[in-house]
Amino acid sequence: MAIVNRTPDSFYDRGATFELDAAVQAGVRAFEHGADLLDVGGVKFAPGPPLPVDEEADRVVPFVRELAPHGPVSVDTFHPEVARRAIEAGAAVVNDTTGLHDPAMADIVADSDALLIIAHSVAKPRTRLVGPVYEDIVAEVREFLESRVELALARGVRPEQIIVDPGHDLNKNTLHSLEITRRLEEFANMGYPLLVALSNKDFIGESLHRERSERLSGSLSSAVWCATQGARIVRVHNVPETVDAIHMFEAIQGWRRPAYLRHNMPVLGAEARPEPAQPQSVNSEVSV
């Protein structure tokens, strides 16, 4: 899942894709580089002044309309009305990083064919949780996700529409995010596809003493580790590098054939020709 931010103050790209043309170009490039879907957000998760619903929709809906013909697009929003307009424009996924803070979000998704990502975060949207404390971070995050999944199901969302996300760094410190990553299997066995959003986040920077522009290696290592533990969607900024890392993991697992075979292969009259990579099991494939 490639990230495209239509915000002037995004934590990673600092507004590089705020303008629609730049965002569309970035989205097209992400698909060309191997992304399976795009996630567009009009408001960053971090604390800040509220953005009117109409203004948020004006940022994400035109992007969805432009990119939906190229591939599946996800909209990162906690406003049901923004989600409704995005779905009407062609969005295939709603990514609610507030974990259904507004239960009406479930109603919007239930009336559509869109998928719903339910992420863990406990503070009110765009507010800071100072000094978050958990007795057992994994148990409490899982309990939260289970309760929000039950809420979604009760409001008509179908089980096959649901994806869960433990919410790395969302209302959590670095030790919390590391513990979630270490015990990720406890989320992968919930019975729903598991997404991880850890690209270039602060827990990687603090673990390695790296600034945002220097966190690629840590992000790739974390993404591959999460794939080994059951994550099937990884939300990332650096698409080509992550695609290579995940495809290599899939090749090792036997889920994806090598792109071509030449090294120490028998040559029968002609050099072995490259073959396109074909996953052997779609159900096992990881999405980037």
Protein Blocks (a to p, Z undefined) as FASTA:
>chain_A
ZZdddbfkbfklnopampmklmmmmmmmmmmnopabdcddfbdfbgcddddfklmmmmmm
mmmmmmmmnoccddddfbfklmmmmmmnopabdcdfkgomalmlmmmmmmpcbdcddddd
fbdehiacehiacfblmlmmmmmmmmmmmmmmmnopafklpccdehgoiapafklmmmmm
mmmmmmmmnopacdddfehpaklmmmnopafklmmmmmmmmmmmmmmnopabdcdfblml
mmmmmmmmmmmnopaccfbdfehpacehiacdddddddfblklpccZZ
